[in-house]
Amino acid sequence: MYKLEGGTEWKEWEPTADDIKAVDGKVTIVADGFKAQSWFADVREVKLPNKWNSNGTVVNVASIGSSAFSGCHGLTNVTIPDSVKSIGDSAFRGCNRLTSISVSAGNVNYKSVNGLLLSKDGKILIAVPGGLTSVTIPDNVTTIGSSAFYGCGKMTSVAIADSVISIEGGAFNGCSSLTSIMIPNRVTSIGLAAFAGCSSLTSIIIPDNVTEIGAGAFSGCRELTSMTIGHSVISIGQYAFNGCRKLTTAEFKDLTLAQVKAIPDADGNQQYPWGLDESMIVPGVVEDVVLYTTAESPSTWSESTPEFDASTGTFSGFAGKGDAVKVIIPSKVNNVIVTSLGNGAFSGCGGLKSVTIPDSVTSIRGAAFSLCSSLTSATIPDSVRSIGREAFNRCSSLTSVTIGNSVTSIKYGTFKCCSGLTSITIPNNVTSIEDYAFFDCSRLMSVIFSGKTMATVQGMANRYWQLHFGCVIHCTDGDITI
């Protein structure tokens, strides 16, 4: 039975032999059967019967075939009878006005919870109506089934229950409005094309219990900029990250680059780097070597022996640093922890655009990055307690800086002549800022002091910071305009 748009009466659907498949007294609604009806485009509600008369024989409606209702754009509600024992993949794909899938209470195989189609025991989420914009997956669910959210293009928010341990193939394929999603810690596998085409997804954290990422799992996630992958992954399928054109970092926790390169697909074949430039891959463990890229080889990591003073834990550079574009500094050299970046460690490296400083570093010495005119951003980890004089002097392309919370003072000329810097946040632990710290930072118009009142900042301030007229200092209780 069905209702048309604007209608109040139920109409009978009398399927032909082309619309259904009858075998041994059981009927399957085939993929093109429903869609072949003249009223298909106008239908709004469908109630399937338990039995149909097929050529004079009464048969049970036992199965809904794959894609049986796919593309029924006007359908808002469908009711599944007691007799249905199986439902094919993508049965309701593309039903972008569907808000509820109902199941008769007597069905022993399926049930409906808040309009979602689940297995009778509630452990498998089978299908989600394509017209919904947000979903909370019930607590008992352990598996998000194949294509469960496939084509839910309006979906902006999904809360996955902590009970979920498996996300099957195509589960969120085509959820083009989904901007973020939290994968629970108990999840162990992410299937083939599970998040393919989630074109608004910006970041993803894959938890430590995940061991398998299927082929094309995140392909076409074109807004994805960062990804963190847990240390238990032992299998990644072909082109898992293909088409992630904005992805800049895929961090593999607790793994060396050699270990990352050795990760096979489910069949034991090597697919590295899975549709990415190698330089996007950031190993969680870098020891004994410096990883770097150059303008001539921007997509591939090269290795170099660090210049290192083991007696002081000071890293002072590496051969070829003058050609480096992107650098990852090791946390240890020959089992000695790197605790300091030496004076002028990268001074004059005009092509350097990005550097990763390990959490082991506690001090950045004078002029460490002076004259790195291509450096665009800097993240100083929370482990760093001191930054030396003129450490970032004349880094003219520097637009943003994240200063770690352990830093207590900003030394003389630290950011002098950083003409591209527009804003900076000063952590709460900073108690002194020396002269000329921001000299000739001509675009710096916003300085944010975390956790400090105007009175405290005014007590620290002096005109020799050299902030420009019009720059606004933001404090916890108001703003100060230079």
Secondary structure, DSSP 8 states (H G I E B T S, - for coil): -EEETT--S-B-----TTTEEEETTEEEE-TTTGGGSTTGGGEEEEE--SEEEETTEEEEEEEE-TTTTTT-TT--EEEE-TT--EE-TTTTTT-TT--EEEE-TT-SSEEEETTEEEETTS-EEEE--TT-SEEE--TT--EE-TTTTTT-TT--EEE--TT--EE-TTTTTT-TT-------TT--EE-TTTTTT-TT--EEEE-TT--EE-TTTTTT-TT--EEEE-TT--EE-TTTTTT-TT--EEEETT--HHHHHT-B-TTS-B-TTTTS-GGGEEES--BSSEEEEESSSTTS-EEE-EEEETTTTEEEEETTGGGEEEEE--SEETTEE--EE-TTTTTT-TT--EEE--TT--EE-TTTTTT-TT--EEE--TT--EE-TTTTTT-TT--EEE--TT--EE-TTTTTT-TT--EEEE-TT--EE-TTTTTT-TT--EEEETT--HHHHHHH--GGG---TT-EEEETTEEEE-
